[in-house]
Every structure is written in C-alpha cells, then in structure tokens.
Amino acid sequence: MSITVLTGGDCLSFDGRNAWALRELINAGVRGCTPIDNPAPRWSAYVFNLRRAGLAIETVHERHGGVFAGTHARYVLRSLVSLIDEEAA
C-alpha cells in the first residue's frame, strides 16, 4: 500500500504500514485511533515516522479499567491533508 497526501504545500508519500496508519488516521477523523480499536503491532512507531515526515498528530492518554487497568494512547491527525494518490498493494 502507498499513499500520497498534500499538506501545507508539501507533497508527502508513505508506503507499507506507515501508509496504512495514515489511512486509518484519515478515516478516523477527530475520533482518532487507538491500538485497541485499530490493532497493529507498532502504532507508536508509525506515528513517530509520520510526525518525523512533518504531520501533526496528537497523542491523547486515556484511562481504561479491567484486569489490566492503566492508560492507552489515542492518536488524532491534526494536520489538514488532501489525498492525492492511494494504491493498494
């Protein structure tokens, strides 16, 4: 999978899992994504890579209960992006 977006006058291209994560963030909108709702092995790494490329992504820490109570991250894409091209592998 590959995806190309336009943001702030810059054209950015991603492939593989980074492209998948960006697509998930775009689809989620202001709701954002969590590793619980959008399972993937390395969400934090994908977000790191997208941020390093120049995208603004907010991390919201949310509490959860249950046997393994604690917190989890919700990632919200804050950059305005326009999809230019998307290709499924």
Protein Blocks (a to p, Z undefined) as FASTA:
>chain_A
ZZdddeehiacddehjllmmmmmmmmnmmnopafklmgcfklmlmmmmmmmnopacdddd
dddedjkgcdddddddfbdcddfbdcdZZ
